[in-house]
Amino acid sequence: MTDFADMLAGYRRFRNTGWTQQRGRWDELSEGQSPRVMVIACSDSRVDPAQIFDTSPGEIFVVRNVAALVPPFETNPGRHGVSAALEFAVQVLKVGEIVVMGHGKCGGCKAALSHSLKDAPPGEGGFIHNWIELLDEAREKVVDRFGDDRSRDAERAMEHEGVKVSLANLRTFPCVRVKERQGELKLVGAFFAIADGQLHLLDEASGEFHPAPLDV
């Protein structure tokens, strides 16, 4: 397994290869950024958006958290990290697309479905449960469909519903609603299956996910 000493070795390789070979690009980025796409993804170590989409530095603006969740628009006091990043991406960077990417074997979605952390105190799972309560309504849909079944099919349904929840919550933000209506902003639902490395895209009209084409 990689530890920080290994990461420092990786940094040295980056300095000797990636950074040096793209010195012109890094000079441009030192003056500012202008990504066209925001990606909201899970913190899971297996689903790095930059790797999955094979992007270069400065091309995507990324927010990662447990289960790739977006909370609804709220004005109550608090530290709204996802909302702040969204506001910056939409209003300052003026991204043209926001991609919400869920993934297979998501621990956050599994905990939301099982309620395994429901009574855990903060610091012992409580923070996680409070966060994934954002999926409670979606959980009801999955439970109505699968009952007590906690098979991989039920977990996958929960993971898909999580993407839909985040898309719906994005549309509660006035800036997102207005820009989407004016054609200045596009929302995309995506799902990455770790087992086979395949990306699926959401057809919001049907509510179904379909494999992304591999040929252009």
C-alpha positions as CSV (number, residue, x, y, z in Angstrom):
1,M,0.0,0.0,0.0
2,T,1.1,3.6,-0.7
3,D,2.3,5.6,2.3
4,F,3.4,9.3,2.3
5,A,7.0,8.3,1.6
6,D,5.8,6.6,-1.6
7,M,3.8,9.7,-2.4
8,L,6.9,11.9,-2.1
9,A,8.6,9.6,-4.5
10,G,5.7,10.1,-6.9
11,Y,6.0,13.9,-6.4
12,R,9.7,13.7,-7.5
13,R,8.7,11.7,-10.6
14,F,6.0,14.4,-11.3
15,R,8.5,17.2,-11.0
16,N,11.0,15.4,-13.3
17,T,8.4,14.4,-15.9
18,G,4.9,15.7,-15.8
19,W,5.6,19.2,-14.6
20,T,8.7,19.7,-16.7
21,Q,7.1,18.3,-19.8
22,Q,4.0,20.6,-19.3
23,R,5.9,23.7,-18.1
24,G,4.1,25.9,-20.5
25,R,0.8,24.7,-19.3
26,W,1.8,25.2,-15.7
27,D,2.9,28.8,-16.5
28,E,-0.6,29.5,-17.9
29,L,-2.2,28.0,-14.9
30,S,-0.2,30.1,-12.5
31,E,-2.1,33.1,-13.9
32,G,-5.5,31.6,-13.3
33,Q,-7.9,28.8,-14.1
34,S,-10.8,28.5,-16.6
35,P,-12.2,25.0,-16.4
36,R,-15.4,24.4,-18.4
37,V,-16.7,21.5,-16.4
38,M,-17.4,21.0,-12.7
39,V,-17.4,17.4,-11.4
40,I,-19.0,16.4,-8.2
41,A,-17.7,13.0,-7.2
42,C,-17.2,10.7,-4.2
43,S,-14.2,10.8,-2.0
44,D,-13.7,7.1,-2.6
45,S,-10.0,6.5,-3.4
46,R,-11.0,4.3,-6.4
47,V,-12.9,6.9,-8.4
48,D,-10.5,9.8,-9.3
49,P,-12.3,12.0,-11.9
50,A,-9.1,13.2,-13.4
51,Q,-8.0,9.6,-14.0
52,I,-11.4,8.4,-15.3
53,F,-11.8,11.2,-17.7
54,D,-8.1,11.4,-18.6
55,T,-7.9,15.2,-18.0
56,S,-5.0,17.5,-17.7
57,P,-4.4,20.1,-14.9
58,G,-6.8,23.0,-15.1
59,E,-9.5,21.2,-17.2
60,I,-12.0,20.2,-14.5
61,F,-13.1,21.8,-11.2
62,V,-13.7,19.0,-8.8
63,V,-15.6,18.6,-5.5
64,R,-15.4,15.3,-3.7
65,N,-17.3,14.2,-0.7
66,V,-19.0,11.1,0.8
67,A,-21.4,9.7,-1.9
68,A,-21.0,12.6,-4.3
69,L,-23.9,14.5,-2.6
70,V,-25.1,18.0,-3.1
71,P,-27.2,19.5,-0.3
72,P,-30.3,21.6,-1.3
73,F,-30.0,25.4,-1.4
74,E,-30.2,26.6,2.2
75,T,-29.5,30.0,3.8
76,N,-29.3,28.9,7.4
77,P,-26.1,29.6,9.3
78,G,-23.4,27.0,8.8
79,R,-20.4,26.0,6.8
80,H,-21.7,25.1,3.3
81,G,-18.6,23.7,1.6
82,V,-20.3,22.1,-1.4
83,S,-22.6,25.2,-1.9
84,A,-19.6,27.5,-1.7
85,A,-17.7,25.4,-4.3
86,L,-20.8,25.3,-6.5
87,E,-21.3,29.0,-6.3
88,F,-17.7,29.7,-7.2
89,A,-17.8,27.3,-10.2
90,V,-21.1,28.7,-11.6
91,Q,-20.8,32.4,-10.7
92,V,-17.0,33.0,-10.9
93,L,-15.6,30.4,-13.2
94,K,-18.8,30.2,-15.2
95,V,-18.5,26.5,-16.0
96,G,-20.8,25.3,-18.8
97,E,-21.4,21.8,-17.4
98,I,-21.8,20.1,-14.0
99,V,-21.3,16.4,-13.9
100,V,-22.5,14.4,-10.8
101,M,-20.7,11.1,-10.8
102,G,-21.7,8.3,-8.5
103,H,-20.0,4.9,-8.5
104,G,-20.3,1.3,-7.7
105,K,-19.7,-0.2,-4.3
106,C,-20.2,3.2,-2.7
107,G,-19.8,2.9,1.1
108,G,-21.9,6.0,1.7
109,C,-24.8,4.8,-0.3
110,K,-24.6,1.4,1.3
111,A,-24.7,3.0,4.8
112,A,-27.7,5.1,3.6
113,L,-29.6,2.0,2.6
114,S,-28.7,-0.1,5.6
115,H,-29.0,2.7,8.2
116,S,-26.0,0.9,9.8
117,L,-24.8,4.2,11.3
118,K,-28.1,5.6,12.3
119,D,-27.5,5.9,16.1
120,A,-23.7,6.4,16.0
121,P,-22.4,9.4,17.9
122,P,-20.4,12.1,16.0
123,G,-16.9,11.0,15.5
124,E,-18.0,7.3,15.4
125,G,-20.2,7.4,12.3
126,G,-22.6,10.1,13.3
127,F,-21.2,12.7,11.0
128,I,-21.5,10.3,8.1
129,H,-25.1,9.4,9.0
130,N,-26.1,13.1,9.3
131,W,-24.6,13.7,5.9
132,I,-26.2,10.7,4.1
133,E,-29.6,11.6,5.5
134,L,-29.8,13.6,2.3
135,L,-30.6,10.2,0.8
136,D,-33.5,9.3,3.1
137,E,-36.2,9.9,0.5
138,A,-34.3,8.0,-2.1
139,R,-33.8,5.2,0.3
140,E,-37.6,4.9,0.7
141,K,-37.9,4.4,-3.0
142,V,-35.3,1.7,-3.0
143,V,-36.9,-0.1,0.0
144,D,-40.3,0.1,-1.6
145,R,-38.9,-1.7,-4.6
146,F,-36.5,-4.2,-2.9
147,G,-37.9,-4.6,0.6
148,D,-35.4,-6.1,3.0
149,D,-33.2,-7.2,0.1
150,R,-29.7,-5.8,0.4
151,S,-28.3,-7.5,-2.6
152,R,-25.9,-5.8,-5.1
153,D,-29.0,-4.9,-7.2
154,A,-30.5,-2.9,-4.3
155,E,-27.2,-1.2,-3.6
156,R,-26.8,-0.3,-7.3
157,A,-30.3,1.2,-7.2
158,M,-29.4,3.3,-4.2
159,E,-26.2,4.5,-5.9
160,H,-28.2,5.5,-9.0
161,E,-30.8,7.3,-6.8
162,G,-28.0,9.2,-5.1
163,V,-27.0,10.8,-8.4
164,K,-30.6,11.8,-9.1
165,V,-30.9,13.4,-5.6
166,S,-27.8,15.5,-6.2
167,L,-29.1,16.6,-9.6
168,A,-32.4,17.6,-8.1
169,N,-30.7,19.5,-5.3
170,L,-28.5,21.3,-7.8
171,R,-31.7,22.7,-9.4
172,T,-32.8,24.2,-6.0
173,F,-29.9,26.7,-6.4
174,P,-31.3,29.8,-8.2
175,C,-28.1,30.4,-10.1
176,V,-28.2,26.9,-11.4
177,R,-31.9,27.0,-12.3
178,V,-31.6,30.3,-14.2
179,K,-28.4,29.3,-16.1
180,E,-29.8,25.9,-17.1
181,R,-33.1,27.5,-18.3
182,Q,-31.1,30.0,-20.4
183,G,-29.0,27.3,-21.9
184,E,-25.8,28.5,-20.2
185,L,-25.4,25.4,-18.0
186,K,-25.9,21.7,-18.6
187,L,-26.3,19.1,-15.8
188,V,-25.1,15.5,-16.4
189,G,-25.7,12.5,-14.3
190,A,-23.0,9.8,-14.5
191,F,-22.1,6.5,-12.8
192,F,-18.7,4.7,-12.8
193,A,-18.8,1.0,-12.3
194,I,-15.5,0.0,-10.6
195,A,-15.9,-3.7,-11.5
196,D,-15.7,-3.2,-15.2
197,G,-14.4,0.4,-15.5
198,Q,-17.4,1.4,-17.5
199,L,-19.0,4.9,-17.3
200,H,-22.8,5.1,-17.5
201,L,-24.8,8.3,-18.3
202,L,-28.2,9.2,-17.0
203,D,-31.1,9.7,-19.4
204,E,-33.2,12.0,-17.2
205,A,-36.2,11.5,-19.4
206,S,-36.4,7.8,-18.7
207,G,-34.5,7.8,-15.4
208,E,-32.3,5.1,-16.7
209,F,-28.5,4.9,-16.9
210,H,-26.8,3.6,-20.1
211,P,-23.2,2.9,-20.9
212,A,-21.3,5.8,-22.4
213,P,-20.2,5.2,-26.0
214,L,-16.6,4.0,-26.4
215,D,-16.4,5.1,-30.0
216,V,-17.0,8.6,-31.3
